[in-house]
Amino acid sequence: MKITFRTLSFLVLLLPLMVCAQASSYMNNPMVRVIMDTYASMLRENPQDYVTYFNRAKEYYRYGDYNRAMDDLNEAIRYYPREAASDLSQAYTIRGLIYEMWDKDDKALADFNEALVLEPNSRYSLISRADLLRDMKRYREAKEDYQLLLRRDVRCQEAYLGLGVIAYKENNIGLCHENLEKAQNANPSNVDFYLNRAAIYEEMGEWRKAADDYVMAMTFGDNRRSVAGINALSSIAYEPVIDALSLAIENADEKGFYYFIRGAIHMNNQHYSASIKDWNTIIEKNLLHFHTVYFNRGFCYMRLGQFDYAVEDVSTAIKMKGDQMSYYITRSKLYRVMGDYENAKADIAVASTFDMTHVDVLMQRAMLAMEQGNTEAALEHYNEALLCSADNASLYLLRGDTYATLQDVDMAVSNYEMMLGVNEEVPTFASCRGFALARLGRIAEAETWMEQVMQSIKGIPAPEDYYNAACLYTHTGNKAKAYEYLEKALKAGYGDYFNLYFEYDSPTSLAPLRNDAEYRELVRNYSEMF
C-alpha cells in the first residue's frame, strides 16, 4: 500500500482533524464511538442515506480504516444523485485515493476521471489525477494536467512539484531544479512542500538538500514527520544530516530542540561520543530539562562501556520520570553486566509491574538466570517470551542455545530448524536465519545468506550492516571475512564499544573473537571513536 505526501496533504485539507490512531484502536475513544453509533442509528432509519454514508466514510478514512471507508464510499456513490455533483465528486476522489494506496491504479484513475466529469474545476481531483498519471509514467498526460492547473492558478505549488519530478525522471536536472524553485516561491511557508521536496531530493541523491528541507519543516513546527524523515535519512547520509542540523543550531534562537535531534541522530548511528557532547551541552546550558536527555546520555555511556556514569544518568532519569519501564530494564541490564545481581533483580521486578509479559522483561529475566547458572529458569522465561512474541527470531536462537547448554541436542536443533521453516522472500538480518544455519553446520548456506542480506541493502550499507556481517562470519568460523567486515564497520564509524567488548547476551555477537590479539589491535586502531 502506498501513501504519498500528496495523499496526506489532500486528507489534511479535506479532514483537518486527522489523527494517527491505528484503525484497530480508534474506536477505544468514547467520542468516536458516540459519533459512529450515531451514524449507525441514522443508517438503520434510512439505509439509503448517502450523506451519512459519505460522512462516515470520511471518519473511517481519517482514522486509516480504509476497508470500512471503501464500503461506505461505495454505498454513498451508489445512492448519491448526480445533481449533488460537488459531494459526489469528493466521494470519487477519496475512493480513488484509497485505490491508489492499494496499488489499483486503473480503478483510481477511473474514479479521478469521474470526479472531474462531475466537477471539472476540482483542484484536488485534478492534482490527484496528475500525480497518479506521473506515477504511472504517463508523463505527457500528467504534464497536460499540471499545465491546466497552472493556467488556473499560476502559483499552484503541487503542479510545479509534479513537473519537477517529471523533469528529473526525464533526466532534465536543470528543469527539475527550476520547477522545484518555482514551487517554493509559490508558497514558501507550506510545511508539506518541504517534506515533499525532501522526498524528491532523497530520490535524486541530493542528501544535503533533503536534510535542509527536513530542517525547514521543523522550523514551521512539523516535528513528527520532519524528525522521522531526517532520522531515516541519517542512516544513509549521516554527515549531510549532521551538517544541516549543525547549521540550524547556529542560526536558531531556541537551540535546545536541535541539539536534542542532533544528539539523538548521533546516538541512533552509533556515534556515542558525539551524542554525549550534545547531551552535555543541553544539561550544562540548561536548554532542556527532560528525563529523556539523561536517559539518552546514560544509554550512550553504556554503549561506550562507562557503566558507572550510565547508572548515574539512568537513575536520574528514573527519579525524574519513574513510570518508564524501559528505564528499569536498561538499568537492570547495566547492573547485570556489572555483576550486581541483586540490584539487577530489583529493577527487573519493578519493570515487570508495568507488564510482566513484555518480551524485554522476560529476556532480561532469562539472561539474569543464565548468568547465575539457573539454566532451567532461563528456559522457562524464554518459553514465556516466545508465547508473547512468536515471530522474534533471536528468541529461538537463545532458547536453542539454552538447550545446547543443557546438552539437549535434539531440542536445540528443533529450535534452529523452526527458524528455517519461516519463508523469507527478501533476506534480512532480523531473521537471524544464517545463524541458525551456522549452528546446524550448514556453513556454506549461512554465508550465502549473509551475502544476500548485504546485496539486498539499498544504497551504501550502514556501519551496523558491516558489524552484523562480521558477527555471522564469526559464527561460521570464517575469521578472515569476519575481520574484513569488522574493519569495514569501524571505518564507516561503528562506535558501539559495548557490542564490541561486553555484549554476551546476543546470540549474534563477536564474543568468539575477543581473546584474539588481532581483534584487540583492530579495535584499538579506531579508539578515537570511543
C-alpha positions in Angstrom: 0.0 0.0 0.0 1.5 3.4 -1.0 0.7 6.6 0.9 2.2 9.7 -0.7 2.7 13.1 0.8 0.2 14.4 -1.8 -2.4 12.0 -0.5 -1.7 13.1 3.1 -1.9 16.8 2.0 -5.3 16.2 0.4 -6.5 14.5 3.5 -5.3 17.2 5.8 -7.2 19.8 3.8 -10.3 17.7 3.4 -10.3 16.4 7.0 -8.5 18.9 9.3 -8.9 16.7 12.4 -6.9 13.8 11.0 -5.1 11.8 13.7 -2.6 9.0 13.6 -4.5 6.4 15.5 -4.4 2.8 14.2 -7.5 1.5 12.6 -7.7 -1.2 15.2 -7.7 1.2 18.2 -9.5 4.4 17.3 -12.8 3.0 18.5 -11.4 3.0 22.0 -12.1 6.7 22.1 -15.6 7.2 23.6 -16.3 10.3 21.5 -15.5 8.4 18.3 -17.8 5.6 19.4 -20.6 8.1 20.0 -20.2 9.5 16.6 -20.1 6.1 14.9 -23.1 4.9 16.9 -25.0 8.0 15.7 -24.1 7.3 12.1 -25.2 3.6 12.5 -28.5 4.7 14.0 -29.2 7.1 11.2 -28.5 4.4 8.6 -30.8 2.0 10.3 -33.6 4.6 9.9 -32.6 5.3 6.3 -30.4 2.6 4.7 -30.1 4.9 1.6 -28.9 8.0 3.4 -25.9 8.8 1.1 -24.8 11.9 3.1 -24.4 9.8 6.2 -22.5 7.1 4.3 -20.2 9.8 2.9 -19.6 11.5 6.3 -18.9 8.1 8.0 -16.6 7.2 5.2 -14.6 10.4 5.9 -14.4 9.4 9.5 -13.1 5.9 8.7 -10.6 7.5 6.2 -9.2 9.9 8.7 -8.5 7.1 11.1 -6.9 4.9 8.5 -9.7 2.3 8.4 -9.7 2.1 4.6 -11.7 -1.0 4.2 -14.7 0.4 6.0 -14.2 3.7 4.3 -14.3 2.0 0.9 -17.5 0.1 1.9 -19.3 3.4 2.8 -18.0 5.2 -0.2 -19.4 2.5 -2.4 -22.8 3.0 -0.8 -22.6 6.8 -0.9 -21.7 6.7 -4.6 -24.5 4.2 -5.3 -27.2 6.4 -3.8 -25.9 9.9 -4.4 -28.0 11.8 -7.0 -25.9 13.1 -9.9 -27.0 16.6 -9.3 -25.1 16.6 -5.9 -22.1 17.0 -8.1 -19.7 18.5 -5.6 -20.1 15.9 -2.8 -20.2 13.0 -5.3 -17.0 14.3 -6.9 -15.3 14.3 -3.5 -16.5 10.7 -2.8 -15.0 9.5 -6.1 -11.8 11.4 -5.3 -11.4 9.8 -1.8 -12.2 6.4 -3.2 -9.6 7.0 -5.9 -7.0 7.8 -3.3 -7.8 4.5 -1.5 -7.5 2.6 -4.7 -4.2 4.3 -5.3 -2.9 3.3 -1.9 -4.0 -0.3 -2.7 -1.9 -0.1 -6.0 -5.1 -0.4 -8.0 -4.1 2.4 -10.3 -6.6 1.8 -13.1 -9.5 2.0 -10.7 -8.0 5.1 -9.1 -7.7 6.8 -12.5 -11.3 5.9 -13.4 -12.5 7.5 -10.2 -10.4 10.6 -10.6 -11.8 10.9 -14.2 -15.4 10.6 -12.9 -14.8 13.1 -10.2 -13.6 15.6 -12.8 -16.6 14.9 -15.0 -18.8 15.8 -12.1 -16.8 18.8 -11.0 -14.3 19.9 -13.8 -12.9 22.7 -11.7 -12.0 20.5 -8.7 -8.4 21.4 -7.8 -7.7 18.3 -5.7 -9.2 15.9 -8.1 -7.0 17.3 -10.8 -3.9 17.2 -8.6 -4.7 13.6 -7.7 -5.1 12.6 -11.3 -2.0 14.4 -12.4 0.1 12.8 -9.7 -1.2 9.4 -10.4 -0.5 9.8 -14.2 3.0 10.9 -13.3 3.5 7.8 -11.0 2.1 5.6 -13.8 4.9 7.2 -16.1 2.2 8.7 -18.4 4.2 11.9 -18.4 2.6 13.6 -21.4 -0.9 13.3 -19.8 0.4 14.3 -16.4 2.1 17.4 -17.9 -1.2 18.4 -19.5 -3.0 18.3 -16.1 -0.2 20.2 -14.4 -0.2 22.9 -17.1 -4.0 23.1 -16.7 -3.6 23.6 -13.0 -1.1 26.4 -13.7 -3.4 28.1 -16.2 -6.0 28.2 -13.4 -3.5 29.2 -10.7 0.0 30.3 -11.7 1.0 29.7 -8.1 -0.1 26.1 -7.9 2.7 24.6 -5.9 1.6 20.9 -6.5 1.9 21.5 -10.3 5.5 22.8 -10.1 6.4 19.9 -7.8 4.9 17.4 -10.2 6.6 19.0 -13.2 9.9 18.9 -11.2 9.6 15.2 -10.6 8.8 14.5 -14.3 11.8 16.6 -15.3 14.0 14.5 -13.0 12.6 11.3 -14.4 13.3 12.5 -17.9 16.9 13.4 -16.8 16.4 17.1 -17.2 18.0 18.1 -13.9 18.2 21.8 -14.7 14.5 22.0 -15.4 13.8 19.9 -12.3 15.6 22.4 -10.1 13.9 25.3 -11.8 10.4 23.8 -11.1 11.3 23.0 -7.5 12.4 26.6 -7.0 9.2 27.9 -8.6 7.3 25.6 -6.2 9.0 27.1 -3.2 8.3 30.6 -4.4 4.7 29.8 -4.9 4.1 29.2 -1.2 7.3 29.3 0.9 5.5 28.8 4.2 3.9 25.5 3.3 5.4 22.8 5.5 4.1 20.0 3.3 6.0 21.4 0.4 9.4 21.0 2.2 8.5 17.4 3.2 7.5 16.7 -0.4 10.7 18.3 -1.8 12.9 16.5 0.7 11.5 13.2 -0.6 12.3 14.2 -4.1 15.8 15.3 -3.2 16.3 11.9 -1.5 15.3 10.1 -4.6 17.8 12.3 -6.5 20.6 11.5 -4.1 20.9 15.2 -3.1 21.2 14.4 0.6 22.2 17.7 2.0 19.3 19.5 0.2 16.9 16.9 1.6 18.2 17.4 5.1 17.9 21.1 4.8 14.2 20.7 3.8 13.5 18.5 6.8 15.1 21.1 9.0 13.0 23.8 7.3 9.9 21.8 8.0 10.9 21.7 11.7 11.2 25.5 11.7 7.5 25.6 10.6 6.5 23.4 13.6 6.2 20.0 11.9 8.2 17.9 14.4 6.8 14.4 13.9 7.1 13.9 10.2 10.3 16.0 9.7 12.1 14.3 12.6 11.1 10.9 11.3 12.2 11.8 7.8 15.6 13.3 8.8 16.3 10.3 11.2 15.6 7.8 8.4 17.8 9.9 6.0 20.7 9.8 8.5 21.1 6.1 8.1 22.2 6.6 4.5 23.5 10.2 4.7 24.8 10.7 8.2 27.2 13.6 7.6 24.9 15.7 5.4 22.2 15.4 8.1 24.6 16.4 10.9 25.8 19.4 8.8 22.2 20.6 8.3 21.4 20.3 12.0 24.7 22.0 13.0 23.8 24.9 10.8 20.3 25.0 12.3 21.9 25.1 15.8 24.0 28.1 14.7 21.0 30.1 13.4 18.3 29.1 15.9 17.2 31.2 18.8 15.9 28.2 20.7 18.8 25.8 20.2 17.7 23.0 22.7 15.4 21.3 20.2 18.1 21.0 17.5 20.7 19.8 20.0 18.3 17.1 21.1 17.6 16.0 17.5 21.3 16.0 16.6 22.2 14.1 19.8 19.5 11.5 19.0 20.8 11.1 15.4 24.4 10.7 16.7 23.1 8.1 19.1 21.0 6.2 16.5 24.0 6.0 14.2 26.3 4.6 17.0 28.3 7.9 17.3 28.0 7.9 21.1 30.8 10.2 22.0 29.4 12.9 19.7 26.0 12.3 21.1 27.2 12.7 24.7 28.7 16.1 23.8 25.2 17.3 22.7 23.5 15.9 25.9 26.3 17.6 27.9 25.6 20.9 26.2 21.8 20.7 26.8 22.4 19.9 30.5 25.2 22.4 31.2 23.4 25.3 29.4 20.0 24.2 30.9 18.5 24.3 27.4 16.0 21.5 28.2 15.1 19.7 31.4 13.8 16.4 30.2 14.3 13.0 31.7 14.9 11.7 28.2 18.1 13.8 28.0 19.6 12.0 31.0 18.4 8.6 29.8 19.9 9.1 26.4 23.2 10.2 27.8 23.2 7.2 30.1 22.5 4.9 27.2 25.4 6.4 25.3 27.7 5.9 28.3 26.5 2.3 28.5 27.4 1.7 24.8 30.9 3.1 25.5 31.4 0.8 28.4 31.3 3.6 31.0 28.9 1.8 33.3 29.1 4.0 36.5 28.2 7.1 34.5 25.5 5.2 32.8 23.9 4.0 36.0 24.0 7.6 37.4 22.3 9.1 34.4 19.6 6.4 34.1 19.0 6.7 37.8 18.5 10.4 37.4 16.0 9.8 34.6 14.1 7.4 36.8 13.9 10.0 39.6 12.5 12.5 37.1 10.1 10.1 35.4 9.6 6.8 37.3 6.9 5.4 35.1 9.1 4.3 32.2 9.5 0.6 32.0 12.4 0.8 29.6 14.5 2.8 32.0 14.3 0.0 34.6 15.1 -2.7 32.0 18.1 -0.7 30.9 19.4 -0.2 34.4 18.8 -3.9 35.2 21.0 -4.8 32.3 23.6 -2.4 33.4 23.7 -3.8 36.9 23.8 -7.4 35.5 26.8 -6.6 33.3 28.5 -5.0 36.3 27.8 -8.2 38.3 25.4 -6.5 40.7 22.7 -9.2 40.5 20.6 -8.1 43.5 20.0 -4.6 42.0 19.5 -6.2 38.6 16.8 -8.4 40.1 15.2 -5.5 41.9 15.0 -3.4 38.7 13.6 -6.1 36.5 11.0 -6.8 39.3 9.9 -3.2 39.0 9.8 -3.4 35.2 7.6 -6.4 35.5 5.0 -4.4 37.4 4.4 -2.5 34.2 4.0 -5.6 32.0 5.2 -8.9 33.3 4.7 -10.5 29.8 6.7 -7.9 27.9 9.4 -9.7 25.9 12.2 -7.4 27.1 11.3 -8.1 30.7 11.2 -11.9 30.1 14.5 -11.8 28.2 16.3 -9.9 30.9 14.9 -12.4 33.5 16.2 -15.2 31.4 19.7 -13.7 30.9 20.0 -12.9 34.6 19.1 -16.5 35.4 21.6 -17.8 32.9 24.4 -15.7 34.3 23.6 -17.1 37.8 23.7 -20.7 36.5 20.0 -21.3 36.6 19.5 -22.6 33.1 16.1 -24.2 33.8 14.7 -20.9 35.0 16.2 -19.2 31.9 14.4 -21.7 29.7 11.1 -21.1 31.3 11.4 -17.3 30.7 12.3 -17.9 27.0 9.3 -20.1 26.7 7.1 -17.4 28.1 8.7 -14.8 25.8 8.0 -16.9 22.8 4.4 -17.3 23.8 4.2 -13.5 23.7 6.4 -12.9 20.7 6.4 -15.9 18.5 7.9 -14.1 15.5 11.1 -12.9 17.4 13.8 -15.0 15.6 16.5 -14.2 18.2 14.4 -15.8 20.9 14.6 -19.2 19.1 18.3 -18.8 18.9 18.6 -18.0 22.6 16.3 -20.9 23.5 18.2 -23.2 21.2 21.5 -22.2 22.8 20.0 -22.7 26.3 19.0 -26.3 25.3 22.5 -26.7 24.0 23.9 -25.7 27.3 21.7 -28.4 28.9 23.2 -30.8 26.3 19.7 -31.4 24.9 20.9 -31.5 21.3 17.5 -32.6 19.8 15.7 -29.6 21.3 18.5 -27.2 20.3 18.3 -28.4 16.7 14.5 -28.2 16.8 14.6 -24.5 17.7 17.2 -23.8 15.0 15.1 -25.6 12.4 12.0 -23.7 13.4 13.7 -20.6 12.2 14.3 -22.1 8.8 10.7 -23.0 8.4 9.7 -19.3 8.0 9.6 -18.2 4.4 11.9 -15.3 3.8 11.2 -13.5 0.5 14.0 -11.0 1.0 16.9 -12.0 3.3 17.2 -9.6 6.2 19.5 -9.8 9.2 16.5 -9.6 11.6 15.5 -13.2 10.7 18.8 -14.5 12.1 18.4 -17.3 9.5 22.2 -17.5 8.8 23.0 -18.0 12.5 20.6 -21.0 12.7 22.2 -22.4 9.6 25.6 -22.0 11.1 24.6 -23.8 14.3 23.2 -26.6 12.2 26.6 -26.9 10.5 25.3 -25.6 7.1 28.1 -23.1 6.8 28.0 -22.5 3.0 24.3 -21.8 3.2 24.8 -19.4 6.1 27.5 -17.4 4.3 25.4 -17.3 1.1 22.5 -15.9 3.2 24.7 -13.2 4.6 25.9 -12.1 1.2 22.3 -12.0 0.0 21.4 -9.8 3.0 24.2 -7.4 2.1 23.2 -7.3 -1.5 19.6 -6.5 -0.6 20.6 -3.3 1.2 19.6 -0.3 -0.8 22.3 2.3 -1.1 25.5 2.2 0.9 25.5 -0.3 3.8 25.4 1.3 7.3 28.2 0.6 9.8 25.8 -1.7 11.7 25.3 -3.8 8.5 29.0 -4.4 8.3 29.1 -5.3 12.0 26.2 -7.8 11.5 28.1 -9.4 8.7 31.2 -9.7 10.9 29.1 -11.4 13.6 27.8 -14.0 11.1 31.2 -14.9 9.8 32.5 -15.1 13.4 29.9 -17.8 14.0 30.7 -19.7 10.8 34.4 -19.8 11.8 35.5 -17.6 8.8 37.7 -15.3 10.7 39.2 -13.6 7.6 35.8 -12.5 6.4 34.8 -11.6 10.0 37.8 -9.3 10.3 37.2 -7.9 6.8 33.7 -6.8 7.7 34.6 -5.6 11.2 37.2 -3.3 9.7 34.6 -2.0 7.2 32.2 -1.3 10.2 34.9 0.6 12.1 36.0 2.5 9.1 32.4 3.5 8.4 32.1 4.8 12.0 30.7 1.9 14.0 31.2 3.2 17.6 29.3 0.7 19.8 32.1 -0.3 22.3 29.6 -2.3 24.3 28.8 -4.6 21.4 32.5 -5.0 20.6 33.6 -5.9 24.1 30.7 -6.5 26.5 27.7 -8.0 24.6 27.3 -11.6 25.7 23.5 -11.7 25.6 23.0 -11.6 21.9 23.4 -14.9 20.1 24.9 -12.9 17.2 27.8 -11.3 19.0 31.6 -11.1 18.3 32.3 -12.9 21.6 34.4 -15.7 20.0 36.9 -13.2 18.7 37.5 -11.1 21.8 40.5 -13.0 23.1 42.4 -12.7 19.8 45.3 -10.2 19.8 44.3 -9.3 16.2 40.8 -8.3 17.4 42.1 -6.1 20.2 44.6 -4.4 17.9 42.0 -3.7 15.2 39.6 -2.1 17.7 42.4 -0.1 19.2 43.3 1.4 15.8 39.9 3.1 15.9 39.8 4.0 19.5 39.3 7.7 18.8 35.6 6.9 18.1 35.1 5.8 21.7 
